[in-house]
Structure formats: structure tokens, C-alpha cells
Amino acid sequence: MRYISTRGASPALPFDAVMLSGLAPDGGLYMPETWPQIGADEMAALATRTYPEAALQVLKRFAGEAIPLADLYAAIQAAYATFPGGRVAPLRDLGDGVHLLELFHGPTFAFKDVALQLLGRLMDWGLKRSGRRALIVGATSGDTGSAAIAGLRGLAAVDVVILHPKGKTSDIQRRQMTTVLDENVRNVAVEGNFDDCQAIVKALFSDAALAERLNLAAVNSINWARIAAQIVYYVTAAAALGAPGREIDFAVPTGNFGDIFAGYAAQKMGAVSGRLIVATNENDILKRCLDTGVYEPRGVVETTSPSMDIQVSSNFERLLFEAADRDGAAVAGLMDDLKTRGAFTLGGNLRAAIAERFDAERVTSAEAAGEIAALSGRGGPVLDPHSAIGLIAARRRKRPGVPMVALATAHAAKFGDAVRAATGQAPELPSALAALANLPERFDILPAETGAIRAYIEAFAARKS
């Protein structure tokens, strides 16, 4: 299995090389050269397997010969042993054909643990085997940073610098990052928004000389290994509900488009069929694009679902590559339009290809608060605002006779203020999160300037030279 760039001008690489890199040299994102398949018989068998066993069956197809099966399975087992009781991605039946896929049972209580607990171990394996050291640079709107740090802290061959938008994460999200004082971890509060953080990271990775000298690697969802790990829970949920013999729809709270693209990948593997519902908050660039064909970022609106307060969804480029029949030059042209003109327009064929699988719903913060209150008032689960947005979109787009799965992406306690405002009482706080209030924090504040961040990470990397 080899991987190619969405912009068509970089050499193909194996899985382990892609895992330890960031953007492709041409600025694109890596994609599998071909889509591996999962047959109906194997899907039926997966319904009875443990989550680690199912993960091995999916991920071995993407790793190919790059990682020995024994090493891959050891990393998988170690990663998911961090989920209490083996509850990695349980399904909860809400009635009327709607199911909640709970993805918040990991160490940092967010769905990104599912991928990053595994990615950290696989990176450690790859770096030890090659005798190299890597510098992880990532941007977070809230959950990626803490999940990445939890998966990478203390590793001898890895340094980690995470950028987050100053004052634009929840208090718990920030503390989950900034109270980790391991020597190999640094946090930067950027005086800007998430899109600023993400643009800086992309600029750093696009500097080929810098990326090579510091051996930069990514744990954001631009890293294909993260997408691959997230495909697994779509496959397990679909298998439990009878796929591929029946359609299953998924509604996904969406910011950077990585999580829902994993659902698309599961479809391309033949494991899942049905609609994929892009659930957005007021930062509705993806719904506007699907409705009008125009992808045009606007100012970021701050909401109670900050992990979705994004206007530039990096992984949408992967979908464009697929919709354009893998025409890298066409994708590069669209990305150039975005850079130079501030927008791009999808042609009719692209729009039609996307509409074959995707729908979109815009849900406001007020509507999310109402759903949190109503569900809690009926004795149902207490949701965080992101998960509530996914559930509202799921109910709006529910098709008769077709199971609908809404992804619950974070524990309600991570957004306690929003839940308290909606329900009148704070959600129960897990002990690990309650302890954060008493721990010292360490972070640096820097302007949203690539030069300032570059100097910072170079100084951090140089401390061991």
C-alpha cells in the first residue's frame, strides 16, 4: 500500500513514511493509492470481534507491509487498553432508529483519543526502528492538542509543540494541555483563532528545508494514520447494525472534516453505505459550499462548540481529490484560488459527486442548548454542545427504515459552562478532569505570526543539540 498527494506532484510513499511526515512536499495531503476492500463475510465476522481485533483487520490494509502485523497489533492493544473496560466506541440506542456512537471514553474524554493513543505508539515504533527523532507541531481548536499530548508525552524520540488559539478553548481543554509538564512537551497560546494556528502549521511544513532539518511530523488530521484509525469505529458501528447488507447513515459534528472523511473512507472500502451528514455550527462554510458550490471562508464566529469554530477545513481537500477523479492538478488549482482569491467554486461535476454521499445541516448554539436540556430532561444522556449538534442534524436527516448514527465526540464535562447554561446544573466531573484545577500550568503566548512560531520551535528543538 502506497500513498499519493492530493495535488499530484509528490512521489508515492509507504504508510510508515506518511505517518512520520506532515504535508506532502507539493503542499497536498496523502491519500491511499487505491482503496482496500472489506467484504460482506468479513463485516459479519467483525460484528463479533473485540475493538482491537476489528482495528487490526482494518488497519493492516492501510499499513500494508510497512509494519509487521505483530507490531501493529501490539500497538493497537496498548492503545485501547487505556480505555476503561475496553469501551472504545460503544453504540447507545436512543430509540426511533437513532443511535449515539460514544467516542469520549479515552484518557482525555474526546474522540481524538481513539486515533492519537494509537498514533503515538506507532510513531514511537517507527522512530525507534529508524533511529530518528521527530518534532511534532500541531494546531488544535481544543481536543486534538490534549489527545496528542496524552499520546506522546514522555517519549524519548519525540518533541511536541501544540498551538492553540488564546482564550478560545474551554478551561478544561486548555488545562488538559498546559498542565502536562513533561520535558518533551510545549504549549503555545496564539493570539488569533484556530485558522491562524492551522495556517502557521501548514506554512512550517511547507518550508521543505525546515521540515527536513527538524524532522517535522504532524498529528493533526492532515496525518493519514489518524484518518485510518478513525475509519475503524465507522466499520464497527456499521457491522453492529447490519452493514453492508443495509444502509447506515452517520451524522458527524464537523470542523476540520477529518472525522467525517473517515466515514467516507469506510464507504469507499465497501464496509458502509448510506448518507454522511455534515453537522456544522454557525461557522457553516461546509454547508454553504454544499448548498451553493462556493467555498468562501468568512470571519470565525465564537460559539459554545469551539472545536467546530473553523472556516478552513483542511481535510475537505481529500474529498475534492476524490470528487475530481483524483485529478491532482485540478485540486491544486482550487487550493491556489483559495490562497490568491480567498475562495473557490466547484464545477457541476464536483458538486454532483459530493452530493451523491453528503448532506449538511447548520445548527446554532441556541438549538444545541435546547437539545442538551431536552434530552437531559427526559432522562437521556447529557451531551456536550458538539455532540448535541450532531444529534440534531441526525434527527433532521433521519430517513424512514435507515438506522442513523450520531457521533458523540466529547464528554459533557469538557464543556461544563455550556451544559450548565443549558440545563441549570453542571455535568458530573470525572476525577481526572477535576484534578486539573489544582495543577500548575505552563504555556507561552505568541503572536499569530509564522516567523515568531518558527523561531520558538527552532529554539526548542536546539535545546538537545
C-alpha positions as CSV (number, residue, x, y, z in Angstrom):
1,M,0.0,0.0,0.0
2,R,1.4,3.4,-1.1
3,Y,0.2,6.9,-0.7
4,I,-0.1,9.8,-3.1
5,S,-0.6,13.6,-2.7
6,T,-3.9,15.3,-3.4
7,R,-2.0,17.8,-5.5
8,G,-0.4,15.1,-7.7
9,A,3.2,16.4,-7.7
10,S,4.9,14.3,-4.9
11,P,6.3,10.8,-5.0
12,A,4.3,7.9,-3.6
13,L,5.3,6.8,-0.1
14,P,4.6,3.8,2.1
15,F,2.5,4.0,5.3
16,D,5.3,4.4,7.8
17,A,6.8,7.3,5.9
18,V,3.5,9.0,5.6
19,M,2.8,8.5,9.3
20,L,6.1,10.2,10.2
21,S,5.6,13.2,7.8
22,G,3.1,16.0,7.5
23,L,2.0,17.6,4.3
24,A,3.4,16.2,1.0
25,P,6.2,18.3,-0.5
26,D,3.8,19.8,-3.0
27,G,1.5,21.0,-0.2
28,G,-1.1,18.3,-0.6
29,L,-2.4,15.7,1.8
30,Y,-1.6,12.0,1.4
31,M,-4.2,9.5,0.3
32,P,-4.1,5.8,-0.3
33,E,-3.2,5.0,-3.9
34,T,-6.1,2.6,-4.0
35,W,-8.9,1.8,-1.6
36,P,-8.6,-1.6,0.2
37,Q,-11.9,-3.5,0.4
38,I,-13.7,-5.3,3.2
39,G,-16.2,-8.0,2.0
40,A,-19.6,-8.8,3.4
41,D,-18.4,-12.0,5.1
42,E,-15.7,-10.2,6.9
43,M,-18.1,-7.5,8.0
44,A,-20.4,-10.1,9.5
45,A,-17.4,-11.5,11.4
46,L,-16.3,-8.1,12.7
47,A,-19.6,-7.8,14.5
48,T,-18.5,-10.4,17.0
49,R,-14.8,-9.2,17.4
50,T,-13.3,-7.0,20.1
51,Y,-12.5,-3.5,19.1
52,P,-8.7,-4.2,18.9
53,E,-9.3,-7.2,16.8
54,A,-11.5,-5.2,14.4
55,A,-8.9,-2.4,14.3
56,L,-6.3,-4.9,13.2
57,Q,-8.4,-6.1,10.4
58,V,-9.0,-2.6,9.1
59,L,-5.6,-1.1,9.7
60,K,-3.5,-3.9,8.3
61,R,-5.0,-3.0,4.9
62,F,-3.6,0.5,5.2
63,A,-0.3,-0.3,6.8
64,G,0.5,-2.9,4.1
65,E,4.0,-4.4,4.5
66,A,5.3,-1.2,6.2
67,I,4.5,-2.5,9.8
68,P,4.8,-6.2,10.8
69,L,1.4,-7.5,11.9
70,A,2.7,-8.4,15.4
71,D,4.0,-4.9,16.0
72,L,0.8,-3.3,14.6
73,Y,-1.4,-5.5,16.9
74,A,0.8,-4.8,19.9
75,A,0.4,-1.0,19.4
76,I,-3.4,-1.4,18.9
77,Q,-3.7,-3.5,22.1
78,A,-1.7,-1.0,24.1
79,A,-3.6,2.0,22.8
80,Y,-7.0,0.7,23.6
81,A,-6.0,-0.7,27.0
82,T,-6.1,3.0,28.0
83,F,-10.0,2.9,27.6
84,P,-11.6,1.7,30.8
85,G,-13.4,-1.6,30.4
86,G,-12.5,-1.7,26.7
87,R,-15.3,0.7,25.9
88,V,-13.7,2.4,22.9
89,A,-16.7,3.2,20.7
90,P,-19.9,1.8,22.2
91,L,-23.3,2.3,20.5
92,R,-26.2,3.7,22.5
93,D,-29.7,3.2,21.2
94,L,-31.8,6.4,21.6
95,G,-34.9,4.9,20.1
96,D,-36.7,5.6,16.8
97,G,-33.8,4.2,14.8
98,V,-31.3,6.8,16.2
99,H,-28.0,5.6,17.8
100,L,-25.3,7.5,19.6
101,L,-21.7,6.4,18.9
102,E,-19.9,7.3,22.2
103,L,-16.3,8.2,21.4
104,F,-15.4,10.0,24.6
105,H,-14.2,7.1,26.8
106,G,-10.5,7.6,26.4
107,P,-7.8,9.3,28.5
108,T,-8.8,12.9,27.5
109,F,-12.5,12.3,27.1
110,A,-12.7,13.1,23.4
111,F,-13.0,11.2,20.2
112,K,-9.4,12.1,19.2
113,D,-8.1,9.7,21.8
114,V,-9.2,6.8,19.5
115,A,-6.6,7.8,16.9
116,L,-4.0,9.6,18.9
117,Q,-3.4,6.9,21.5
118,L,-2.6,4.6,18.6
119,L,-0.7,7.1,16.5
120,G,1.7,8.0,19.4
121,R,2.6,4.3,19.8
122,L,3.1,3.8,16.1
123,M,5.3,6.9,15.8
124,D,7.4,5.7,18.7
125,W,7.8,2.3,17.0
126,G,8.8,3.9,13.7
127,L,11.3,6.4,15.2
128,K,13.0,3.7,17.3
129,R,13.3,1.5,14.2
130,S,14.9,4.2,12.1
131,G,17.0,5.7,14.9
132,R,15.5,9.2,14.3
133,R,14.0,11.9,16.4
134,A,10.8,13.9,15.4
135,L,9.4,17.2,16.3
136,I,5.6,17.2,16.3
137,V,4.0,20.5,15.5
138,G,0.2,20.7,15.7
139,A,-2.7,23.1,15.8
140,T,-5.7,22.5,17.9
141,S,-9.2,24.0,18.4
142,G,-9.4,22.2,21.7
143,D,-9.3,18.4,21.7
144,T,-6.5,17.4,19.3
145,G,-3.9,19.1,21.4
146,S,-4.7,17.3,24.7
147,A,-5.2,14.0,22.9
148,A,-1.8,14.3,21.1
149,I,0.0,15.3,24.3
150,A,-1.5,12.4,26.1
151,G,-0.4,10.0,23.4
152,L,3.1,11.5,23.0
153,R,4.2,12.8,26.4
154,G,7.5,11.4,27.8
155,L,8.6,9.7,24.6
156,A,12.3,9.8,24.2
157,A,12.4,10.3,20.4
158,V,9.6,12.9,20.1
159,D,9.2,16.6,21.0
160,V,5.8,18.1,20.8
161,V,4.7,21.7,20.2
162,I,1.0,22.4,20.2
163,L,-0.6,25.7,19.1
164,H,-4.0,26.7,20.5
165,P,-6.0,29.9,20.0
166,K,-5.5,32.0,23.1
167,G,-8.8,32.2,25.1
168,K,-10.8,30.2,22.6
169,T,-10.8,26.8,24.1
170,S,-12.7,25.7,27.2
171,D,-10.9,25.9,30.5
172,I,-10.7,22.2,30.8
173,Q,-9.4,21.8,27.2
174,R,-6.7,24.3,27.9
175,R,-5.7,22.7,31.2
176,Q,-5.5,19.3,29.8
177,M,-2.7,20.6,27.6
178,T,-1.0,23.2,29.8
179,T,-0.7,21.1,33.0
180,V,1.4,18.5,31.2
181,L,5.0,19.4,32.3
182,D,7.0,16.7,30.6
183,E,10.2,18.0,29.1
184,N,9.3,17.0,25.6
185,V,6.0,19.0,25.6
186,R,5.4,22.7,24.9
187,N,2.2,24.6,24.5
188,V,1.7,27.9,22.7
189,A,-1.3,30.2,23.1
190,V,-1.5,32.0,19.8
191,E,-3.1,35.5,19.7
192,G,-5.5,34.6,17.0
193,N,-8.1,31.9,16.1
194,F,-7.8,28.2,15.1
195,D,-7.5,29.0,11.4
196,D,-4.5,31.2,12.2
197,C,-2.9,28.3,14.1
198,Q,-3.6,25.9,11.3
199,A,-2.2,28.3,8.7
200,I,1.0,28.6,10.6
201,V,1.5,24.9,10.9
202,K,0.9,24.5,7.2
203,A,3.4,27.2,6.5
204,L,6.0,25.5,8.6
205,F,5.5,22.1,6.9
206,S,5.6,23.8,3.5
207,D,9.2,25.0,4.3
208,A,10.9,21.9,3.0
209,A,14.3,22.9,4.4
210,L,12.9,23.5,7.9
211,A,10.8,20.3,7.8
212,E,13.8,18.2,6.8
213,R,16.2,19.8,9.3
214,L,13.9,19.4,12.3
215,N,12.2,16.2,11.0
216,L,8.8,17.8,11.4
217,A,5.8,15.4,11.8
218,A,2.1,16.0,12.2
219,V,-0.6,14.6,14.4
220,N,-3.4,16.8,13.1
221,S,-5.8,15.1,10.9
222,I,-3.7,16.0,7.9
223,N,-1.8,12.8,9.0
224,W,-3.3,9.9,7.1
225,A,-2.7,7.5,10.0
226,R,-5.2,9.4,12.1
227,I,-7.9,9.1,9.5
228,A,-7.1,5.4,9.1
229,A,-7.6,4.9,12.9
230,Q,-10.9,6.7,12.8
231,I,-12.3,4.5,10.0
232,V,-12.4,1.6,12.5
233,Y,-15.3,3.0,14.5
234,Y,-17.4,3.6,11.5
235,V,-16.8,0.0,10.5
236,T,-17.6,-1.5,13.9
237,A,-20.7,0.6,14.3
238,A,-21.9,-0.3,10.8
239,A,-21.2,-4.0,11.4
240,A,-23.2,-4.0,14.6
241,L,-26.2,-2.5,12.8
242,G,-26.1,-5.0,9.9
243,A,-23.9,-3.4,7.2
244,P,-23.2,-3.8,4.4
245,G,-26.5,-5.6,4.0
246,R,-28.3,-2.4,4.9
247,E,-27.6,1.3,4.6
248,I,-26.5,3.2,7.7
249,D,-26.4,7.0,7.9
250,F,-23.9,8.9,10.0
251,A,-24.2,12.5,11.3
252,V,-20.9,14.0,12.3
253,P,-20.1,17.3,14.2
254,T,-17.7,18.7,11.7
255,G,-14.9,21.3,11.8
256,N,-11.7,20.2,10.0
257,F,-13.6,17.5,8.1
258,G,-11.2,14.6,9.2
259,D,-13.7,12.7,11.2
260,I,-16.4,12.6,8.5
261,F,-13.9,11.9,5.8
262,A,-13.1,8.7,7.8
263,G,-16.7,7.8,7.3
264,Y,-16.3,8.4,3.6
265,A,-13.2,6.2,3.6
266,A,-15.3,3.4,5.2
267,Q,-17.7,3.7,2.4
268,K,-15.0,3.5,-0.2
269,M,-13.8,0.3,1.4
270,G,-17.3,-1.2,0.9
271,A,-17.9,-1.5,4.6
272,V,-20.7,1.1,4.8
273,S,-23.3,2.6,2.6
274,G,-25.7,5.5,3.3
275,R,-25.6,9.2,3.7
276,L,-23.0,11.2,5.6
277,I,-24.4,14.3,7.3
278,V,-22.1,17.3,7.8
279,A,-23.3,18.9,11.1
280,T,-22.0,22.4,11.4
281,N,-22.5,25.3,13.9
282,E,-22.6,28.9,12.9
283,N,-19.3,28.5,11.2
284,D,-21.1,26.9,8.3
285,I,-18.6,27.1,5.4
286,L,-19.2,23.4,4.5
287,K,-22.9,23.7,4.4
288,R,-22.7,26.9,2.3
289,C,-20.3,25.1,0.0
290,L,-22.5,22.0,-0.4
291,D,-25.5,24.3,-1.0
292,T,-24.0,26.8,-3.4
293,G,-20.8,25.3,-4.7
294,V,-18.8,28.3,-3.4
295,Y,-16.1,27.6,-0.7
296,E,-15.5,31.0,0.8
297,P,-14.2,31.5,4.4
298,R,-15.7,34.2,6.5
299,G,-14.8,35.5,9.9
300,V,-14.9,32.9,12.6
301,V,-17.9,33.1,15.0
302,E,-17.2,32.1,18.5
303,T,-19.7,29.5,19.8
304,T,-20.3,27.1,22.6
305,S,-18.8,24.3,20.3
306,P,-15.3,25.8,19.9
307,S,-13.8,22.7,18.3
308,M,-16.0,23.5,15.3
309,D,-15.2,27.2,15.2
310,I,-13.3,26.7,11.9
311,Q,-13.6,28.3,8.5
312,V,-10.8,26.4,6.6
313,S,-11.5,22.7,6.8
314,S,-8.2,21.1,5.7
315,N,-9.5,17.6,5.0
316,F,-12.1,18.8,2.6
317,E,-9.2,18.8,0.1
318,R,-9.2,15.0,0.3
319,L,-12.8,14.9,-0.7
320,L,-12.2,17.3,-3.5
321,F,-9.4,14.9,-4.8
322,E,-11.9,12.0,-4.8
323,A,-14.7,14.1,-6.4
324,A,-12.3,15.3,-9.1
325,D,-11.5,11.7,-10.0
326,R,-8.1,12.1,-8.3
327,D,-7.0,14.9,-10.6
328,G,-4.2,16.5,-8.5
329,A,-3.8,19.4,-10.9
330,A,-7.4,20.3,-10.5
331,V,-7.2,20.2,-6.8
332,A,-4.0,22.3,-6.8
333,G,-5.9,24.9,-8.9
334,L,-8.7,25.1,-6.4
335,M,-6.3,25.5,-3.5
336,D,-4.4,28.2,-5.4
337,D,-7.7,30.0,-5.9
338,L,-8.4,29.8,-2.2
339,K,-5.0,31.2,-1.5
340,T,-5.0,34.0,-4.1
341,R,-8.7,34.9,-4.3
342,G,-9.9,33.8,-0.9
343,A,-12.5,31.4,-2.4
344,F,-13.1,28.7,-5.0
345,T,-16.1,27.5,-6.9
346,L,-16.9,23.9,-7.5
347,G,-17.9,22.8,-11.0
348,G,-21.1,20.9,-11.6
349,N,-19.4,17.5,-11.8
350,L,-17.6,18.1,-8.4
351,R,-20.8,19.2,-6.7
352,A,-22.7,16.3,-8.1
353,A,-20.1,13.8,-7.0
354,I,-20.1,15.2,-3.4
355,A,-23.9,15.3,-3.3
356,E,-24.0,11.5,-4.0
357,R,-23.0,10.9,-0.5
358,F,-23.1,14.1,1.6
359,D,-25.8,16.3,3.1
360,A,-25.3,19.2,5.5
361,E,-27.1,20.8,8.4
362,R,-26.4,24.1,10.2
363,V,-27.3,24.0,14.0
364,T,-27.0,27.1,16.2
365,S,-25.7,27.3,19.7
366,A,-29.2,28.1,21.0
367,E,-30.5,24.9,19.2
368,A,-27.7,22.9,20.7
369,A,-28.5,24.2,24.2
370,G,-32.2,23.3,23.7
371,E,-31.3,19.7,22.7
372,I,-29.0,19.3,25.7
373,A,-31.7,20.5,28.0
374,A,-34.5,18.4,26.4
375,L,-32.5,15.2,26.3
376,S,-31.3,15.6,29.8
377,G,-34.8,16.4,31.0
378,R,-36.1,13.1,29.5
379,G,-33.5,11.2,31.5
380,G,-31.3,10.7,28.5
381,P,-27.5,11.2,28.3
382,V,-26.1,14.6,29.0
383,L,-24.4,15.8,25.8
384,D,-21.7,18.4,25.1
385,P,-22.6,21.1,22.5
386,H,-20.7,19.4,19.7
387,S,-22.5,16.1,20.2
388,A,-25.8,17.9,20.5
389,I,-25.3,19.5,17.1
390,G,-24.6,16.1,15.6
391,L,-27.7,14.6,17.2
392,I,-29.9,17.5,16.0
393,A,-28.6,17.0,12.4
394,A,-29.2,13.3,12.8
395,R,-32.8,13.8,13.7
396,R,-33.4,16.3,10.9
397,R,-32.0,14.0,8.3
398,K,-33.3,10.6,9.6
399,R,-34.7,8.5,6.8
400,P,-37.5,6.0,7.4
401,G,-36.2,2.5,7.9
402,V,-32.5,3.5,7.8
403,P,-30.5,3.5,11.1
404,M,-29.0,6.8,11.9
405,V,-25.8,7.1,14.0
406,A,-24.9,10.4,15.6
407,L,-21.3,10.7,16.7
408,A,-20.8,11.9,20.3
409,T,-17.4,13.4,20.2
410,A,-16.6,14.7,23.7
411,H,-17.6,14.2,27.3
412,A,-20.1,16.8,28.5
413,A,-17.8,17.8,31.4
414,K,-15.3,19.2,29.0
415,F,-17.8,22.0,28.2
416,G,-19.3,22.3,31.7
417,D,-20.2,26.0,31.4
418,A,-22.2,25.4,28.2
419,V,-24.0,22.4,29.8
420,R,-24.7,24.3,33.0
421,A,-26.2,27.2,31.0
422,A,-28.4,24.8,29.1
423,T,-29.6,22.6,32.0
424,G,-29.1,24.7,35.1
425,Q,-26.6,22.3,36.6
426,A,-23.0,21.3,35.8
427,P,-22.4,17.8,34.4
428,E,-20.7,15.3,36.7
429,L,-16.9,15.9,36.5
430,P,-14.7,12.8,36.2
431,S,-12.0,12.7,38.8
432,A,-9.2,13.1,36.2
433,L,-10.7,16.3,35.0
434,A,-11.5,17.7,38.4
435,A,-7.8,17.3,39.4
436,L,-6.7,19.6,36.6
437,A,-7.9,22.7,38.6
438,N,-5.1,22.1,41.2
439,L,-2.2,21.5,38.8
440,P,0.2,24.2,37.6
441,E,0.1,25.3,34.0
442,R,2.9,26.0,31.6
443,F,2.4,27.7,28.2
444,D,3.9,30.6,26.2
445,I,1.9,33.4,24.5
446,L,3.0,34.3,20.9
447,P,1.5,36.4,18.1
448,A,-0.1,34.7,15.1
449,E,3.0,35.1,13.0
450,T,4.8,32.3,11.3
451,G,8.2,33.8,12.0
452,A,7.6,34.0,15.7
453,I,6.4,30.4,15.9
454,R,9.3,29.2,13.7
455,A,11.9,30.9,16.0
456,Y,10.2,29.3,19.0
457,I,10.2,25.8,17.7
458,E,13.8,26.1,16.4
459,A,14.9,27.2,19.9
460,F,13.0,24.3,21.5
461,A,14.5,21.8,19.1
462,A,18.0,23.2,19.6
463,R,18.0,22.6,23.4
464,K,19.2,19.0,22.9
465,S,21.6,19.6,20.1
